Amino acid sequence: MAVSQEVIGNRAGIAERAAARTREHKFFLIAAIMFPAIVIIGFSKNYFFRPFFPEMGPLYSDLVRVHAVIMTAWILLFPTQAWLVSSKRVNLHMKLGLAGIGLAVLVVVSGYLVSIGAVAHQTAADRGGIPPLVFLVVPIADLVLFVVFFGGAIYLRKSSSADHKRMMILSALNFLPPATARFPVPALLALGPIWIFGVPIVLTIAALAYDTWRSRKVNKVFLAGSLLLIVSFPARMWIGGTEAWLRFAEWLTQ
């Protein structure tokens, strides 16, 4: 009888762990779908459906086009990787992950070149009254944090798959402000930083809260990364107004 109870208990434990893994896969898959959805909506007029909006003017420079293609590949890779894990195609996920490392390098390089190049032909009016050199801190911070989050995800991919997945979510949340800043809803854009940075902040807190509730414990890596991301948003604008940053930005754009 004791043996039977032990067997029943083991089966119940296995079933509970399997259900937990299923819920986790669904959570990360939903997060992976939301990321490209927000980006596509945000860049719908500026890039993805620009031919249908002639008022937007001519298309971008070749450099920006290349960066847009690279970023499009990245946002498509993100949900693809999540789907591969949820469908238990882990080997293909790992192989595609190696290609993702090369793509991430292109994201950083092209993003940096586009950010530096934008300073030369933009004015404060183009950035909501923020001088170009001050605003440069925003995309540069995006790239720095992307390196931190994605680099952390790669470092943790073998030692902790749980931390790896959470760092990947943070790398996606980090890239949301450029999309929310271009949402085709004037009423939302009128809210300025409250909307632009508020969306990723709310989604980050929601993801952390749900993950903590589902796991019944706080993932320390996810918590630390979430705090870093949230604090970085107001910190960017403060740093951008300092004399030290302006000197550094001038040096970058020379």
Protein Blocks (a to p, Z undefined) as FASTA:
>chain_A
ZZmmmmmmmmmmmmmmmmmmmmmmmmmmmmmmmmmmmmmmmmmmmmmmmmmmmknopadd
fklmmmmmmmmmmmmmmmmmmmmmmnopaklmmmmmmmmmmmmmmmmmmmmmmmmmmmmm
ccfklngopafklmmmmmmmmmmmmmmmmmmmmmmmmmomklmmmmmmmmmmmmmmmmmm
mcccfklmmnmmmlmmmmmmmmmmmmmmmmmmmnopacfklmmmmmmmmmmmmmmmmmmm
pmklmmmmmmmmZZ
